Structure formats: structure tokens, C-alpha cells
Amino acid sequence: MTENVDFDELEKITEEQELFEHFRFVVDKGQAIVRIDKYLVNCMSNTSRNRIQEAAEAGNILVNGKSVKSNYKAKPLDIITIVLAYPPSQFEIIPQDIPINIVYEDDDILLVNKQPGLVVHPGFGNFDGTLLNAVAWHLKDHPEFDPNDSRIGLVHRIDKDTSGLLLIAKTEMAKSNLGKQFFDKTTQRRYQTLVWGNVKENEGTIIGALARDPRDRMLFTVFPEGENPVAKHAVTHYKVLDRIAYVTLLECRLETGRTHQIRVHTRYIGHTIFNDERYGGHEILKGTTATKYKQFVKNCFEICPRQALHAKTLGFVHPRTREYMHFESELPDDMQQLIEKWRSYAKTME
């Protein structure tokens, strides 16, 4: 019995689950005892034994919840999970001199604070001019970095119009190790976002499985658990940082990392992210009908012409030193100006 638990051809757009394939196998009752690398080669089409052995060396093969090496003997009813990086992209990544804000760098990892409006990875409609093209330029003299090798590079992703911290692995060992941390949900990620409306509870948790909206494949939506077999379990924890007139500043902590997760979850509880055009946040969703107010909101949209969402903090264990590392980034100017403009407006309501 086999189950490819996180693979979906339609979702190779954003977030870390699209950078790795996650497989789960249960060994049949009648299966003879056999080396796990040999067993997996027979189960997984188009996957070499060498690739499986590399996953084992990186600690990415678990049997009954425990990491095993490639010479482990698989037994009947063993539960096997394996994490593999996706094969190389069909889009060639060429070095381009694009400015990026480097927060931290060593021999294994590169951490950048991505500006809003920068696409992370080449794809249809964005063949170049992406963050990975910029990284390829920055590391063009690095002897071991190949931007077109899927075994290194991005560990997770954020949307084009979301700003904030993004982690890149410079070695295969680093990507395998960090990919497993994201899969095991041991990383710490916090975002800040400005949403429409007054969020009543000071803090809370949003639980809702996410899948593409059958009415619009560009959107994701929440499904009741178990209703949609392809919907992925998603959990977002939030805390109110400030209530400002007709908007609320939230801190969101991701327990899972699904495509558009914060954008969909906040909308699900009735608080769409400010100026999130895809999910309707570019309309006036709260406030008055006064002409002056409409002009004020229009000016706000112009100050921050994208969804007001920033990946502010990132914590993880360094893949080589095993040291816990924690990074924070300031809100970009557009979000800071947006928040201050709303605070100035709120004072006129007092």
C-alpha cells in the first residue's frame, strides 16, 4: 500500500511542500525482509537507488518514526516515510544582477529579506528576473553552487507580493536537513499582516484544510476536514498586535506551510488581508460610505500596492552546527507607512 501524501501537480507555485516530495509506504504483510533502499526503488518509479541512499544519509527516511540508513532491513507492516527534493526545473536559472538584501550567509545557507514584487522562482510568465536569478548571480563564483540543481537552493517559498525572510541552501546536505525541519514543523515562522475589520479575540487558532477553489483555480479555499480528499490540513495561530480604526494588525504563526495559507485563513474568519487583490482585499470591506473615507483608503492602496503581509521572523536549527538560529526583519517601508496612515486616521475618530 502506497500513499504520496503531499504531491500535487497543480500546486508547484509556492511554499515548501512544493519543493519536496513526501511519500509514505506501508510494507505488505507478505513482504520478504529486504534492504530499504532496494524496497523503495521497487516502489518508486523513476527514482534511482543512489537518490534514495542520499535521502537516507540526510536522515530523510523514517521507519516507524525513526531515521534509518539505507542498509536497514524493511519488515512487514513497517511504516516508511521519505522526503525527496523535486527533480530539476524545466526553466533554466541564469545569473542576473538583481539587488537582494542578504541578512546572513555562511558556507551552507543564505538568508535574504525579499522585497515585495519579486517573484521567487522562474515559471510561466516569469522566465527570469526572479529571486533565484539574483541568487545565481550572487553565488556565480561559488564552485559548488549550481542554481539548476534541485538538490540545493530554495527550502521554502513566499508569494511574489509578500515580503520577508527566505532561506536558501547552498549545499545538498543543508537542503535535505532544512527541508526535513520544515516538513517536521520544527521551524518557527511568524508573519505580520494588516487585515480588514476589528478582530475581536486577542488571539486564536484557525484550522481549515486548504485546496484549490473548484470555481476559480487561481484561488484556494477552506474545506471541512475530510470533505475534500486533496485538501491539506492547515493551522495558523494569530495574535492581535493593534486595532486601528477599521483594520487590525496581526501576528500570524504558521504551524503548517500551505499555499496562500495566511491569506485564505484570515479571509475564512472574515478578515481579508488589506489590498490582497486576489482574495478581494483591494475593495473597501469595512468603514464608512463617505467620499473622504473612500479617498483615504484609495491613498492607502497606493502607499502599499500589494497584500500587506510580511514574513517577519524565521527560526531553525543550523544544518551543520546544530545551533538554533533566529532572525527578525523590519516591516518594509510600504507597510510601515500604511500602518502609520491608519493610525493618523484613527486619531481623527477620537
Legacy VTK file of the C-alpha trace (Angstrom):
# vtk DataFile Version 3.0
C-alpha trace
ASCII
DATASET POLYDATA
POINTS 350 float
0.000 0.000 0.000
1.462 3.368 -1.013
0.417 6.945 -0.463
2.078 10.059 -1.932
0.855 12.316 0.837
1.866 15.764 -0.353
2.344 15.580 -4.139
0.014 17.659 -6.297
0.981 18.640 -9.840
-1.319 21.648 -9.661
0.395 23.277 -6.720
4.004 23.853 -7.860
3.639 27.569 -7.187
4.618 28.444 -3.631
5.542 27.149 -0.192
7.889 24.449 0.989
5.687 21.423 0.354
6.123 22.070 -3.397
9.921 21.929 -3.111
9.962 18.393 -1.748
8.093 15.177 -2.495
6.747 13.441 0.587
5.959 9.716 0.275
4.517 7.223 2.728
4.565 3.449 2.355
3.280 0.584 4.492
5.136 -2.682 3.864
2.788 -5.520 2.915
2.259 -8.391 5.355
3.735 -10.890 2.909
6.814 -8.841 2.008
10.148 -10.639 2.483
12.739 -8.831 4.596
14.817 -6.652 2.251
17.139 -3.643 2.358
15.090 -0.472 2.485
16.866 1.163 -0.459
16.062 -1.846 -2.636
12.468 -1.905 -1.382
11.967 1.785 -2.166
13.489 1.527 -5.640
10.835 -1.086 -6.439
8.074 1.122 -5.013
9.095 4.447 -6.562
9.191 4.736 -10.322
11.849 6.975 -11.892
13.798 7.218 -8.613
17.357 5.909 -8.541
18.847 3.840 -5.736
21.561 6.475 -5.361
18.947 9.177 -4.790
17.286 7.061 -2.128
20.628 6.370 -0.434
21.354 10.109 -0.361
17.999 10.696 1.330
18.891 8.082 3.948
22.260 9.729 4.612
20.489 13.046 5.123
18.153 11.467 7.698
15.138 11.824 5.405
13.979 8.188 5.539
11.980 7.287 8.636
10.708 3.860 9.643
8.014 3.894 12.313
9.059 7.453 13.121
12.818 6.815 13.430
15.573 7.722 10.971
17.288 4.742 9.309
20.234 4.196 6.964
19.983 2.635 3.527
21.025 -0.813 4.799
18.044 -1.052 7.161
16.040 -4.226 6.540
12.402 -3.394 5.841
9.934 -5.737 7.549
6.220 -6.419 7.067
3.949 -3.600 8.314
6.833 -1.115 8.671
5.591 2.441 8.066
8.128 4.205 5.837
8.218 7.927 5.052
10.730 9.543 2.708
11.356 13.165 1.686
12.981 13.895 -1.694
13.754 17.167 -3.442
11.897 17.629 -6.713
13.812 16.982 -9.960
15.369 19.988 -11.734
13.014 22.675 -13.015
12.247 22.867 -16.719
13.162 26.562 -16.547
16.886 27.337 -16.705
18.007 29.745 -13.987
20.580 32.156 -15.373
22.536 34.615 -13.174
21.132 38.159 -13.255
22.428 41.178 -11.370
19.337 41.915 -9.291
19.768 43.611 -5.883
18.898 41.428 -2.881
19.068 42.140 0.846
21.282 39.471 2.432
20.592 39.045 6.138
23.004 36.182 6.834
25.343 33.927 4.875
27.838 31.140 5.572
29.150 28.089 3.708
25.818 26.260 3.977
22.967 28.764 3.939
21.917 32.129 2.587
19.125 34.141 4.212
17.569 37.049 2.324
14.930 39.633 3.142
12.873 39.542 -0.056
11.405 42.787 -1.322
7.726 42.823 -2.357
7.070 42.360 -6.062
9.964 39.958 -6.627
8.972 36.523 -7.939
10.838 33.752 -6.130
11.262 31.117 -8.857
11.065 31.116 -12.675
7.798 29.848 -14.095
5.285 30.506 -16.844
5.049 34.273 -17.278
8.209 34.842 -15.201
11.086 33.163 -17.021
13.711 35.394 -15.403
14.078 38.399 -13.117
13.388 36.247 -10.061
14.996 35.881 -6.666
16.741 32.700 -7.806
18.249 34.547 -10.755
19.603 37.087 -8.250
20.955 34.319 -6.000
22.615 32.673 -9.007
24.416 35.955 -9.701
25.466 36.376 -6.076
26.873 32.834 -5.993
28.206 32.696 -9.564
31.774 32.267 -8.289
30.822 29.624 -5.718
32.422 26.397 -7.036
29.723 24.035 -5.726
26.544 26.065 -6.296
24.512 25.115 -9.350
21.257 27.143 -9.432
19.638 24.477 -11.638
20.338 21.610 -9.221
17.125 20.868 -7.314
19.155 19.272 -4.517
20.218 22.763 -3.430
18.509 26.159 -3.438
15.139 27.181 -2.041
13.982 25.478 1.139
10.595 27.251 1.249
8.830 29.998 -0.686
6.728 33.102 -0.196
4.410 34.788 -2.673
5.573 37.462 -5.111
3.846 40.305 -3.267
4.715 39.053 0.213
7.914 40.478 1.659
10.269 38.982 4.217
12.722 36.285 5.179
13.530 33.459 2.798
16.079 30.675 3.299
18.313 29.200 0.579
20.517 26.120 0.974
23.950 26.297 -0.658
24.671 22.573 -0.236
22.733 19.358 -0.687
23.227 18.457 2.964
21.788 21.795 4.072
18.716 21.500 1.862
17.953 17.949 2.962
18.342 18.849 6.633
16.347 22.076 6.464
13.673 20.523 4.261
13.099 17.908 6.926
12.808 20.614 9.601
10.091 22.363 7.590
8.332 19.049 6.944
8.506 18.129 10.644
7.154 21.609 11.559
10.077 22.357 13.886
10.901 25.723 12.304
9.494 28.939 13.762
7.851 31.363 11.336
5.945 34.494 12.218
4.326 36.956 9.843
2.789 40.383 10.357
-0.230 41.412 8.357
-2.809 44.182 8.273
-6.324 42.814 7.799
-9.711 44.375 7.260
-12.025 44.687 10.272
-11.770 44.516 14.027
-10.555 41.071 15.081
-12.435 40.544 18.342
-10.351 37.841 20.020
-6.896 38.884 21.221
-5.512 35.584 19.977
-6.758 32.400 18.394
-6.125 29.460 16.091
-7.527 28.920 12.606
-7.813 25.306 11.480
-9.002 24.567 7.971
-7.919 22.219 5.196
-6.886 24.057 2.017
-7.340 23.154 -1.638
-7.966 24.982 -4.885
-11.385 26.551 -5.259
-13.286 24.469 -7.850
-14.889 27.685 -9.134
-11.564 29.501 -9.619
-8.329 27.526 -9.870
-6.271 30.651 -9.080
-7.749 30.734 -5.574
-7.507 28.457 -2.564
-10.335 27.921 -0.124
-11.094 26.167 3.167
-12.842 22.791 3.199
-14.207 20.944 6.246
-11.754 18.274 7.376
-12.352 15.081 5.384
-14.673 16.653 2.799
-12.098 17.139 0.035
-9.563 14.294 -0.331
-6.881 16.604 -1.801
-7.328 19.397 0.752
-4.312 19.748 3.041
-4.580 20.196 6.786
-3.523 23.730 7.749
-3.147 25.526 11.085
-2.492 29.233 11.685
-2.125 30.802 15.141
-2.741 34.554 15.379
-2.350 37.339 17.932
-3.684 40.891 17.748
-0.900 43.491 17.855
-3.028 46.595 17.306
-6.612 47.509 16.428
-6.621 50.642 14.271
-9.969 52.095 13.191
-11.298 49.645 10.575
-8.222 47.408 10.315
-6.232 45.128 12.648
-2.512 44.420 12.769
-1.950 40.697 13.363
0.985 38.442 14.087
0.473 35.022 12.499
2.479 31.937 13.402
2.449 29.105 10.901
2.136 25.562 12.179
1.855 24.318 8.598
3.029 25.991 5.382
0.362 25.714 2.724
-0.028 27.776 -0.422
-1.669 31.140 0.414
-2.329 29.832 3.943
-2.474 33.126 5.866
-4.302 34.862 3.022
-7.003 32.185 2.913
-7.291 31.597 6.670
-7.733 35.279 7.538
-10.352 35.614 4.831
-12.065 32.487 6.187
-12.603 34.180 9.576
-13.891 37.346 7.903
-10.723 39.441 7.924
-9.219 39.555 4.432
-5.683 40.936 4.170
-5.625 44.617 3.252
-5.149 45.150 -0.506
-4.954 41.432 -1.265
-6.380 41.729 -4.767
-6.676 38.010 -5.397
-8.893 37.487 -2.350
-10.882 40.732 -2.501
-8.877 42.847 -0.081
-8.447 45.596 -2.689
-12.068 46.613 -2.086
-13.313 48.680 0.863
-14.560 45.936 3.169
-15.029 47.953 6.372
-15.644 51.579 7.234
-17.990 54.303 6.023
-19.510 55.334 2.709
-18.184 58.890 2.995
-16.362 60.195 -0.070
-13.499 61.412 2.113
-13.058 57.928 3.590
-13.079 56.312 0.160
-10.326 58.678 -0.953
-8.356 57.876 2.207
-8.499 54.134 1.503
-7.542 54.723 -2.132
-4.493 56.607 -0.904
-3.681 53.670 1.391
-3.846 51.266 -1.540
-1.384 53.489 -3.416
1.021 53.577 -0.459
1.043 49.769 -0.201
0.104 48.461 -3.664
0.155 44.782 -2.668
-1.152 42.494 0.071
0.028 43.824 3.448
1.855 40.648 4.506
5.445 40.311 5.716
7.441 37.214 6.764
8.985 38.831 9.820
10.759 36.085 11.771
12.380 32.750 10.988
13.930 30.267 13.408
15.628 26.956 12.591
18.488 24.689 13.610
21.628 25.226 11.546
22.158 22.103 9.401
25.884 21.819 10.208
26.494 23.386 13.635
23.131 22.238 15.097
22.866 25.696 16.676
19.393 27.248 16.900
19.300 30.410 14.806
16.651 33.127 14.980
16.262 36.097 12.637
13.907 39.075 12.517
13.318 41.616 9.780
11.773 45.062 9.942
8.500 45.779 8.203
9.201 47.266 4.766
8.569 50.967 4.210
5.263 50.479 2.390
3.701 48.581 5.292
5.135 50.948 7.892
3.727 53.956 6.045
0.382 52.189 5.621
0.078 51.431 9.338
1.063 54.984 10.326
-1.505 56.417 7.900
-4.238 54.312 9.514
-3.086 55.390 12.981
-3.302 59.031 11.933
-6.808 58.397 10.602
-7.820 56.669 13.839
-6.886 59.782 15.816
-9.427 61.780 13.798
-12.137 59.384 15.031
-11.408 60.000 18.718
LINES 1 351
350 0 1 2 3 4 5 6 7 8 9 10 11 12 13 14 15 16 17 18 19 20 21 22 23 24 25 26 27 28 29 30 31 32 33 34 35 36 37 38 39 40 41 42 43 44 45 46 47 48 49 50 51 52 53 54 55 56 57 58 59 60 61 62 63 64 65 66 67 68 69 70 71 72 73 74 75 76 77 78 79 80 81 82 83 84 85 86 87 88 89 90 91 92 93 94 95 96 97 98 99 100 101 102 103 104 105 106 107 108 109 110 111 112 113 114 115 116 117 118 119 120 121 122 123 124 125 126 127 128 129 130 131 132 133 134 135 136 137 138 139 140 141 142 143 144 145 146 147 148 149 150 151 152 153 154 155 156 157 158 159 160 161 162 163 164 165 166 167 168 169 170 171 172 173 174 175 176 177 178 179 180 181 182 183 184 185 186 187 188 189 190 191 192 193 194 195 196 197 198 199 200 201 202 203 204 205 206 207 208 209 210 211 212 213 214 215 216 217 218 219 220 221 222 223 224 225 226 227 228 229 230 231 232 233 234 235 236 237 238 239 240 241 242 243 244 245 246 247 248 249 250 251 252 253 254 255 256 257 258 259 260 261 262 263 264 265 266 267 268 269 270 271 272 273 274 275 276 277 278 279 280 281 282 283 284 285 286 287 288 289 290 291 292 293 294 295 296 297 298 299 300 301 302 303 304 305 306 307 308 309 310 311 312 313 314 315 316 317 318 319 320 321 322 323 324 325 326 327 328 329 330 331 332 333 334 335 336 337 338 339 340 341 342 343 344 345 346 347 348 349
